[in-house]
């Protein structure tokens, strides 16, 4: 927790590979930062996965409308942090 993760690990990690597949299954992905033309809109999917840990996290979306900077924190339906729990698959003791 709270430590950098090498890109090499992310590229070879089975967990990250599964997350990338979920991303591909959801549709076209975009790289951030991303420019959206006026009048266009996007739906964002946040994919969280864990093998072992009950994980709580927050996502913050920041955008500039050409005049002002805006920021919105994304939370769960109940207003609490987003939460990902392990399914029990591929757990090691």
C-alpha positions, 0 to 999 in steps of 0.5 A: 500500500502507498508504494509505487508499482513498477510498470514491468509488474503491471505488464506481466501481472495476471491480475492486470491482464484480467483487468485489461481484458475487462476494459477491452470488453467494455468498449473503446478505451481512451488515454488520459488526459483526453479532450472531448468536443463540446456537445459530446459526452462519455460514460466512464467505467471504473474497474477495480479488482483484488485477489486477496484484500478488502480494498476501499478507494476513491476516484476523483475526476478533474476537468477544465471546461475552457474557463474553469477547473472542475473536480468531482469525487466518485463514490459508491451508491451509499456515498461511501468509498468504492469497495472491491473484495476478493472473490476467493479465486486464485487466493494463496494462504 
